[in-house]
Amino acid sequence: MTSRIESRFAALREAARPALVTFVTAGDPDYDTSLTILKALPSAGADIIEIGMPFSDPMADGPAIQAAGLRALKAGHTMVKTLRMVRDFRKGDNYTPIVLMGYYNPIYAYGNALFLADAKAAGVDGLIIVDLPPEEDEELCIPALAAGLNFIRLATPTTDDHRLPAVLNNTSGFVYYVSITGITGTKTPDNLRVAAAVERIKRHTDLPVVVGFGVNTAEQAAAIGRNADGVVVGSALVRAVESSLDPEKRATAGTTKAVADLVSHLAQGVRASRLMAAE
């Protein structure tokens, strides 16, 4: 059976354009606002949605996403609520791929087998678990694949040709290339280096390669999208949420619109990227 992720990338290949992959933190700044934002993303231009699972010790995340996770946890968000949010989203959208991204600890605490069953039933399509290396595949990756969930791996600028086959082994859905070293949202990617890295990864796999970390503007998204199969934007969207909040960090009437407007702008850049490359 073809997954939502596979179907989406097949459609994008027909359209000859890369995917816009958007990241938002579940429960930020509260459940209802977060769900409203989630529902607004596809019509604004998001092709695939990554949902961050809030965690108290997000070691790979920059200040913006760390703050978003803490806001969500302070508002009482839990893994149970993250899965409920996916179920609520699926009531109106059975097509947009949903990937949960985060750390292993909250899944382990939930219980691996129960989490995988509940995630699949909720309508989750894939997982990105940043702190589980390939050597730990038996822990969650293999069971996830058996449950019908894509397990998406990260490749980085330090992933050389010796390490890359291990990273790609058991990876499905797409490969996520981290365009910079360090934490999210703190640097700007070098487009030439990213293009070379994407080309190198594609020599080893037929999976789509999407690029994230450090992409904040439509111009950056367009530049990355000339060579990649998808562009991930996260910190910029999380900052759009934060900048729209009131002094008590509560949602305002403009919170969802701030995110949707930015996604629309980013989508224009991504959709123009292949046209720019052809000129």
PABA-574902 format. One record per residue (C-alpha): chain; residue number from 1; x, y, z. Coordinates in nm, 3 decimals. Example, Ala and Ser with C-alpha at 12.3 -4.5 7.8 and 13.67 -1.06 7.14 Angstrom:
2
REC, chain, n, xx, yy, zz
REC, A, 1, 1.230, -0.450, 0.780
REC, A, 2, 1.367, -0.106, 0.714
***
This chain:
279
REC, chain, n, xx, yy, zz
REC, A, 1, 0.000, 0.000, 0.000
REC, A, 2, 0.135, 0.341, -0.097
REC, A, 3, 0.188, 0.572, 0.200
REC, A, 4, 0.071, 0.933, 0.213
REC, A, 5, 0.436, 1.043, 0.200
REC, A, 6, 0.506, 0.838, -0.111
REC, A, 7, 0.188, 0.963, -0.276
REC, A, 8, 0.271, 1.325, -0.200
REC, A, 9, 0.623, 1.304, -0.343
REC, A, 10, 0.491, 1.122, -0.651
REC, A, 11, 0.244, 1.407, -0.709
REC, A, 12, 0.517, 1.665, -0.658
REC, A, 13, 0.739, 1.491, -0.913
REC, A, 14, 0.452, 1.518, -1.161
REC, A, 15, 0.427, 1.887, -1.078
REC, A, 16, 0.806, 1.923, -1.113
REC, A, 17, 0.849, 2.106, -0.785
REC, A, 18, 0.988, 2.039, -0.438
REC, A, 19, 0.784, 1.995, -0.122
REC, A, 20, 0.736, 2.260, 0.142
REC, A, 21, 0.768, 2.077, 0.473
REC, A, 22, 0.652, 2.282, 0.770
REC, A, 23, 0.740, 2.220, 1.135
REC, A, 24, 0.528, 2.335, 1.427
REC, A, 25, 0.541, 2.236, 1.793
REC, A, 26, 0.236, 2.049, 1.922
REC, A, 27, 0.049, 2.239, 2.189
REC, A, 28, 0.220, 2.575, 2.136
REC, A, 29, 0.091, 2.799, 2.285
REC, A, 30, -0.215, 2.588, 2.373
REC, A, 31, -0.401, 2.289, 2.231
REC, A, 32, -0.682, 2.471, 2.050
REC, A, 33, -0.456, 2.731, 1.887
REC, A, 34, -0.204, 2.467, 1.789
REC, A, 35, -0.476, 2.258, 1.623
REC, A, 36, -0.610, 2.562, 1.440
REC, A, 37, -0.260, 2.636, 1.308
REC, A, 38, -0.220, 2.273, 1.203
REC, A, 39, -0.546, 2.280, 1.010
REC, A, 40, -0.445, 2.604, 0.834
REC, A, 41, -0.110, 2.476, 0.705
REC, A, 42, -0.219, 2.273, 0.398
REC, A, 43, -0.433, 2.548, 0.246
REC, A, 44, -0.150, 2.795, 0.312
REC, A, 45, 0.085, 2.580, 0.103
REC, A, 46, 0.236, 2.311, 0.325
REC, A, 47, 0.284, 1.979, 0.147
REC, A, 48, 0.404, 1.777, 0.447
REC, A, 49, 0.368, 1.866, 0.815
REC, A, 50, 0.619, 1.784, 1.084
REC, A, 51, 0.482, 1.809, 1.437
REC, A, 52, 0.733, 1.854, 1.716
REC, A, 53, 0.670, 1.642, 2.025
REC, A, 54, 0.745, 1.870, 2.323
REC, A, 55, 1.028, 1.750, 2.547
REC, A, 56, 1.193, 1.910, 2.846
REC, A, 57, 1.550, 1.855, 2.722
REC, A, 58, 1.557, 1.923, 2.345
REC, A, 59, 1.933, 1.906, 2.287
REC, A, 60, 1.931, 1.963, 1.908
REC, A, 61, 1.681, 2.247, 1.906
REC, A, 62, 1.761, 2.615, 1.899
REC, A, 63, 1.617, 2.877, 2.134
REC, A, 64, 1.292, 2.931, 1.940
REC, A, 65, 1.188, 2.564, 1.933
REC, A, 66, 1.306, 2.509, 2.291
REC, A, 67, 1.085, 2.797, 2.402
REC, A, 68, 0.790, 2.659, 2.204
REC, A, 69, 0.826, 2.320, 2.370
REC, A, 70, 0.839, 2.477, 2.714
REC, A, 71, 0.528, 2.686, 2.638
REC, A, 72, 0.345, 2.371, 2.533
REC, A, 73, 0.453, 2.174, 2.840
REC, A, 74, 0.358, 2.463, 3.068
REC, A, 75, 0.013, 2.462, 2.906
REC, A, 76, -0.022, 2.095, 2.999
REC, A, 77, 0.058, 1.934, 2.666
REC, A, 78, 0.135, 1.561, 2.663
REC, A, 79, 0.203, 1.285, 2.413
REC, A, 80, -0.159, 1.176, 2.450
REC, A, 81, -0.266, 1.524, 2.340
REC, A, 82, -0.022, 1.520, 2.046
REC, A, 83, -0.182, 1.204, 1.913
REC, A, 84, -0.529, 1.345, 1.981
REC, A, 85, -0.429, 1.650, 1.777
REC, A, 86, -0.339, 1.429, 1.481
REC, A, 87, -0.673, 1.249, 1.511
REC, A, 88, -0.857, 1.581, 1.520
REC, A, 89, -0.662, 1.701, 1.214
REC, A, 90, -0.746, 1.381, 1.024
REC, A, 91, -1.119, 1.447, 1.065
REC, A, 92, -1.084, 1.712, 0.795
REC, A, 93, -0.769, 1.607, 0.606
REC, A, 94, -0.687, 1.251, 0.511
REC, A, 95, -0.422, 1.341, 0.254
REC, A, 96, -0.152, 1.565, 0.401
REC, A, 97, 0.135, 1.355, 0.541
REC, A, 98, 0.205, 1.398, 0.912
REC, A, 99, 0.548, 1.324, 1.061
REC, A, 100, 0.615, 1.336, 1.434
REC, A, 101, 0.959, 1.471, 1.516
REC, A, 102, 1.142, 1.472, 1.845
REC, A, 103, 1.325, 1.263, 2.100
REC, A, 104, 1.299, 0.905, 2.214
REC, A, 105, 1.239, 0.963, 2.585
REC, A, 106, 0.868, 1.062, 2.560
REC, A, 107, 0.801, 0.762, 2.334
REC, A, 108, 0.983, 0.526, 2.571
REC, A, 109, 0.783, 0.666, 2.863
REC, A, 110, 0.459, 0.613, 2.668
REC, A, 111, 0.560, 0.256, 2.580
REC, A, 112, 0.698, 0.174, 2.236
REC, A, 113, 0.438, -0.078, 2.122
REC, A, 114, 0.146, 0.128, 2.251
REC, A, 115, 0.285, 0.446, 2.099
REC, A, 116, 0.330, 0.290, 1.755
REC, A, 117, -0.021, 0.143, 1.760
REC, A, 118, -0.177, 0.468, 1.878
REC, A, 119, 0.026, 0.681, 1.634
REC, A, 120, -0.077, 0.465, 1.339
REC, A, 121, -0.442, 0.467, 1.447
REC, A, 122, -0.433, 0.846, 1.487
REC, A, 123, -0.312, 0.896, 1.129
REC, A, 124, 0.061, 0.955, 1.176
REC, A, 125, 0.267, 0.866, 0.868
REC, A, 126, 0.626, 0.883, 0.984
REC, A, 127, 0.870, 0.946, 1.267
REC, A, 128, 1.191, 1.145, 1.297
REC, A, 129, 1.366, 1.059, 1.624
REC, A, 130, 1.680, 1.266, 1.640
REC, A, 131, 1.859, 1.080, 1.920
REC, A, 132, 1.820, 0.720, 1.797
REC, A, 133, 2.118, 0.622, 1.576
REC, A, 134, 2.106, 0.334, 1.325
REC, A, 135, 2.278, 0.109, 1.578
REC, A, 136, 1.955, 0.124, 1.782
REC, A, 137, 1.723, 0.022, 1.496
REC, A, 138, 1.579, -0.274, 1.686
REC, A, 139, 1.459, -0.036, 1.957
REC, A, 140, 1.206, 0.161, 1.754
REC, A, 141, 1.289, 0.181, 1.383
REC, A, 142, 1.221, -0.183, 1.292
REC, A, 143, 0.898, -0.198, 1.498
REC, A, 144, 0.784, 0.131, 1.342
REC, A, 145, 0.836, -0.003, 0.990
REC, A, 146, 0.646, -0.319, 1.087
REC, A, 147, 0.361, -0.101, 1.213
REC, A, 148, 0.341, 0.076, 0.877
REC, A, 149, 0.512, 0.400, 0.977
REC, A, 150, 0.797, 0.555, 0.781
REC, A, 151, 1.115, 0.600, 0.982
REC, A, 152, 1.297, 0.905, 0.851
REC, A, 153, 1.666, 0.945, 0.923
REC, A, 154, 1.882, 1.254, 0.946
REC, A, 155, 2.201, 1.295, 0.743
REC, A, 156, 2.435, 1.581, 0.830
REC, A, 157, 2.738, 1.759, 0.683
REC, A, 158, 2.955, 1.516, 0.885
REC, A, 159, 2.787, 1.205, 0.742
REC, A, 160, 3.058, 1.079, 0.506
REC, A, 161, 3.034, 0.805, 0.243
REC, A, 162, 3.144, 0.545, 0.497
REC, A, 163, 2.865, 0.635, 0.740
REC, A, 164, 2.592, 0.713, 0.487
REC, A, 165, 2.491, 0.350, 0.408
REC, A, 166, 2.422, 0.288, 0.777
REC, A, 167, 2.211, 0.604, 0.793
REC, A, 168, 2.013, 0.504, 0.485
REC, A, 169, 1.958, 0.145, 0.597
REC, A, 170, 1.593, 0.103, 0.705
REC, A, 171, 1.520, 0.469, 0.624
REC, A, 172, 1.190, 0.519, 0.443
REC, A, 173, 0.966, 0.803, 0.328
REC, A, 174, 1.247, 1.051, 0.269
REC, A, 175, 1.593, 1.143, 0.389
REC, A, 176, 1.624, 1.460, 0.596
REC, A, 177, 1.951, 1.641, 0.526
REC, A, 178, 2.052, 1.877, 0.805
REC, A, 179, 2.212, 2.162, 0.614
REC, A, 180, 2.421, 2.299, 0.901
REC, A, 181, 2.604, 2.167, 1.203
REC, A, 182, 2.473, 2.276, 1.540
REC, A, 183, 2.124, 2.353, 1.665
REC, A, 184, 1.818, 2.458, 1.468
REC, A, 185, 1.749, 2.810, 1.353
REC, A, 186, 2.088, 2.963, 1.434
REC, A, 187, 2.282, 2.962, 1.106
REC, A, 188, 2.224, 3.002, 0.734
REC, A, 189, 2.298, 2.712, 0.496
REC, A, 190, 2.558, 2.736, 0.221
REC, A, 191, 2.358, 2.666, -0.096
REC, A, 192, 2.648, 2.526, -0.300
REC, A, 193, 2.750, 2.287, -0.024
REC, A, 194, 2.391, 2.181, 0.027
REC, A, 195, 2.347, 2.112, -0.345
REC, A, 196, 2.662, 1.900, -0.349
REC, A, 197, 2.549, 1.709, -0.041
REC, A, 198, 2.204, 1.640, -0.188
REC, A, 199, 2.365, 1.513, -0.509
REC, A, 200, 2.596, 1.286, -0.308
REC, A, 201, 2.310, 1.140, -0.102
REC, A, 202, 2.108, 1.077, -0.417
REC, A, 203, 2.390, 0.861, -0.551
REC, A, 204, 2.320, 0.625, -0.261
REC, A, 205, 1.938, 0.621, -0.250
REC, A, 206, 1.624, 0.664, -0.458
REC, A, 207, 1.443, 0.824, -0.166
REC, A, 208, 1.352, 1.194, -0.183
REC, A, 209, 1.601, 1.419, -0.004
REC, A, 210, 1.463, 1.715, 0.187
REC, A, 211, 1.675, 1.986, 0.345
REC, A, 212, 1.616, 2.165, 0.672
REC, A, 213, 1.779, 2.366, 0.952
REC, A, 214, 1.852, 2.732, 0.889
REC, A, 215, 1.591, 2.793, 0.618
REC, A, 216, 1.397, 3.101, 0.723
REC, A, 217, 1.290, 3.298, 0.415
REC, A, 218, 1.119, 3.239, 0.082
REC, A, 219, 1.443, 3.329, -0.093
REC, A, 220, 1.638, 3.069, 0.102
REC, A, 221, 1.366, 2.812, 0.042
REC, A, 222, 1.375, 2.883, -0.332
REC, A, 223, 1.753, 2.846, -0.344
REC, A, 224, 1.749, 2.514, -0.155
REC, A, 225, 1.453, 2.386, -0.356
REC, A, 226, 1.644, 2.412, -0.686
REC, A, 227, 1.826, 2.091, -0.596
REC, A, 228, 1.639, 1.926, -0.310
REC, A, 229, 1.312, 1.731, -0.322
REC, A, 230, 1.180, 1.930, -0.030
REC, A, 231, 1.256, 2.222, 0.198
REC, A, 232, 1.185, 2.218, 0.573
REC, A, 233, 1.104, 2.538, 0.761
REC, A, 234, 1.061, 2.520, 1.137
REC, A, 235, 1.220, 2.785, 1.354
REC, A, 236, 1.081, 3.070, 1.144
REC, A, 237, 0.726, 2.940, 1.190
REC, A, 238, 0.778, 2.888, 1.562
REC, A, 239, 0.908, 3.244, 1.588
REC, A, 240, 0.596, 3.363, 1.403
REC, A, 241, 0.387, 3.200, 1.674
REC, A, 242, 0.595, 3.355, 1.951
REC, A, 243, 0.592, 3.706, 1.804
REC, A, 244, 0.211, 3.699, 1.782
REC, A, 245, 0.153, 3.616, 2.151
REC, A, 246, 0.045, 3.863, 2.416
REC, A, 247, 0.277, 3.959, 2.705
REC, A, 248, 0.156, 3.654, 2.903
REC, A, 249, 0.252, 3.428, 2.610
REC, A, 250, -0.109, 3.357, 2.522
REC, A, 251, -0.249, 3.332, 2.171
REC, A, 252, -0.402, 3.638, 2.009
REC, A, 253, -0.643, 3.684, 1.720
REC, A, 254, -0.344, 3.712, 1.488
REC, A, 255, -0.154, 3.399, 1.588
REC, A, 256, -0.283, 3.155, 1.327
REC, A, 257, -0.277, 3.420, 1.054
REC, A, 258, 0.087, 3.504, 1.131
REC, A, 259, 0.188, 3.144, 1.068
REC, A, 260, -0.038, 3.092, 0.766
REC, A, 261, 0.082, 3.412, 0.600
REC, A, 262, 0.446, 3.309, 0.641
REC, A, 263, 0.374, 2.961, 0.503
REC, A, 264, 0.204, 3.117, 0.198
REC, A, 265, 0.508, 3.335, 0.137
REC, A, 266, 0.745, 3.039, 0.176
REC, A, 267, 0.529, 2.830, -0.057
REC, A, 268, 0.564, 3.092, -0.328
REC, A, 269, 0.940, 3.069, -0.298
REC, A, 270, 0.943, 2.690, -0.309
REC, A, 271, 0.712, 2.681, -0.610
REC, A, 272, 0.932, 2.928, -0.795
REC, A, 273, 1.256, 2.741, -0.724
REC, A, 274, 1.257, 2.509, -1.026
REC, A, 275, 1.150, 2.791, -1.256
REC, A, 276, 1.447, 2.992, -1.133
REC, A, 277, 1.680, 2.698, -1.187
REC, A, 278, 1.559, 2.659, -1.547
REC, A, 279, 1.620, 3.020, -1.637
***
